[in-house]
Amino acid sequence: MEKALADLGLSDVRLIRKGAEARIYEAVWLGRPVIVKHRAPKAYRHPELDKAIRARRTAREAQALRRAKEAGVPTPVVYLVDLATATIIMERVPGKRLKKLVEEGGPGVLRFFEELGRLAGRLHRAGLIHNDLTTSNVVVAPDGSLVLLDFGLSEFSTELEKRGVDLHLLRRVLESTHHEVAPGAWEAFTAGYRAELGPKAEEAIERAREIELRGRYVAERRARR
């Protein structure tokens, strides 16, 4: 893999995260600090099928990043998409993860959730579902603006159920990871979401509540067995 990255003109390559689907690197490309996302081959798949799947998912992620930006949602600038190696080279966004800022505490942190709600509303209005809307995938830039990361699981849809799942995931993250601020953060998020999406926002918020209740019902039934 190191040779393939070098062939793309990358230097000072350093692996920072190894996920189930992709490896994330920090590197330098044409003098710029960048993030490199590479979908590694899967040995359990037929080589040709594997190559096609990785290329398709890489192309879809690049398209999602572009659509999000067109919808007014800040995302990393994409410098290069190489389908042959299933690799995206993109801007390394300066700033801190929202997760870290919440953990550190401090006044004013809830305002970030209102802005995040607005950005989620813009995504949904543009027919884009993030599918991994967590505080780990939001960077607060030095000027206080938010940048959304990791559209690897995203999909194009306007279905109410999928919008509800998107919101439900964030609420679960708030309750499990940031329980100290969860009620206020969710209230701020939904205020921003309503302000951006209008009447359709309430439908998605209500669907998120229904999804939560479904999960509780299933959990209770399992507990009684």
C-alpha angles and dihedrals in degrees: 000000000000090000092049091052091047089052088059090058096258124146137177088034116185127178110230103168137015114199134178093263107022146018120230121211137182112220146146120255122182089341094308126115105240144175116232122203114195125182103214122217117264113226093204092064128075105264096239093045090046092052092049093048093049092047092048093050092047092051091047092052092050090049091050092052090051094047092048091053091048088053091056097260113134112235133162115285110253111225101176139006115196110186094181090067096024090239134145121195112199144163118290100229114217119225140061131299113254088233090062094047092052091049090051091051123201135146122302098027092123091064088070090061092054089054090046088054090054091050091049089051091053091050093051093046088053091053095253126132115196097199094194103058100161135139088250089065096054123082121198105215122217090262091055096254122131127241120194118220140191111034091173093120096038125124139187111250143125094199114137092222092057092047088052092050090051091054094041091056092055092048091052090050091051093050096045101037106023103028092148092066100021099111095047093041092051091047091051092046094051091046090057092043092052092047091054104037101033121200094355090062093072091055092054093045090051090048089053088055091050091050090051091051091049090054092050091049092052091046092051092049091051091049091054094054 
